């Protein structure tokens, strides 16, 4: 049912690459015929350059997680989906072009890829999971008609859903159109103050995790402002160790 060839394990038909176990080489070319890269298949390996064959269509969850020496990966135009945290913590990855046929980008797919400077979302993308660019430094561009990017922030079209913000400014204005904020959407943003306007109905889990001003590296310093009528609403949606208080209108 399985075949071990070189440093990689495959299913017998060689359509699924289950795992790579090499430790002496920098480069690896996924052979023709492979359609899927399995979950965790290359996780933690020391490869620097990977080329996917023209037949690869699916990249599994955590497939390249923790490949901290990986500098580049060449994807074929056949790749349709990139799984959850597929490239998480690939901190040396600098060269990455998403193929035009890509349909789905999973949760946190490129989180902590701190060396990627620019990434374009292809026009073919129909689905983007929770903050796929968590704690990245990149400038992302968009060709999809279902999403829009403004001020380094990714929204669904019409700005109803705020997916990810990569702004490093000290202040940020959430557009009035936003009604939902996604999980980890503002992770690591160094805001001093943020106003949650009354149109916002849903705030995702850990939406503001890691938000602290650089002058206070050991604790949170961001102020979240809400209207007095929503005081109870916000109290039920934030951790108990954060304090909530009313302020005067001129404070």
SULGI-V253826 format. One record per residue. N is the residue number from 1. NEAR is the number of other C-alpha atoms within 10 Angstrom. Layout:
BEGIN
n->{N;N}
near->{NEAR;NEAR}
END
This chain:
BEGIN
n->{1;2;3;4;5;6;7;8;9;10;11;12;13;14;15;16;17;18;19;20;21;22;23;24;25;26;27;28;29;30;31;32;33;34;35;36;37;38;39;40;41;42;43;44;45;46;47;48;49;50;51;52;53;54;55;56;57;58;59;60;61;62;63;64;65;66;67;68;69;70;71;72;73;74;75;76;77;78;79;80;81;82;83;84;85;86;87;88;89;90;91;92;93;94;95;96;97;98;99;100;101;102;103;104;105;106;107;108;109;110;111;112;113;114;115;116;117;118;119;120;121;122;123;124;125;126;127;128;129;130;131;132;133;134;135;136;137;138;139;140;141;142;143;144;145;146;147;148;149;150;151;152;153;154;155;156;157;158;159;160;161;162;163;164;165;166;167;168;169;170;171;172;173;174;175;176;177;178;179;180;181;182;183;184;185;186;187;188;189;190;191;192;193;194;195;196;197;198;199;200;201;202;203;204;205;206;207;208;209;210;211;212;213;214;215;216;217;218;219;220;221;222;223;224;225;226;227;228;229;230;231;232;233;234;235;236;237;238;239;240;241;242;243;244;245;246;247;248;249;250;251}
near->{7;12;13;15;10;9;12;16;18;20;14;11;11;20;17;20;24;21;19;20;14;15;10;9;10;14;14;16;12;17;16;13;14;21;22;20;27;21;21;20;24;25;21;18;19;19;21;18;18;17;15;24;20;17;18;24;22;20;27;21;22;25;26;27;24;23;22;21;17;25;19;19;19;16;18;20;17;18;24;19;19;26;23;24;27;29;29;26;23;26;21;18;24;18;16;16;16;16;20;18;17;23;18;18;25;21;21;23;28;28;22;23;24;20;16;21;15;14;17;16;21;19;17;17;22;14;15;21;17;19;27;25;29;25;23;21;17;16;16;18;16;17;15;17;13;16;21;18;18;12;12;15;19;24;22;18;14;11;21;17;19;26;26;26;26;24;18;13;11;15;15;17;11;17;14;13;14;21;18;18;23;22;21;25;28;26;22;21;23;23;23;18;16;16;14;20;18;13;13;17;12;13;20;15;14;15;20;23;15;16;19;22;19;14;9;9;10;9;12;18;17;18;14;14;18;16;12;12;9;13;14;10;12;17;14;9;12;16;9;9;6;8;9;15;8;11;9;5;5;4;5}
END
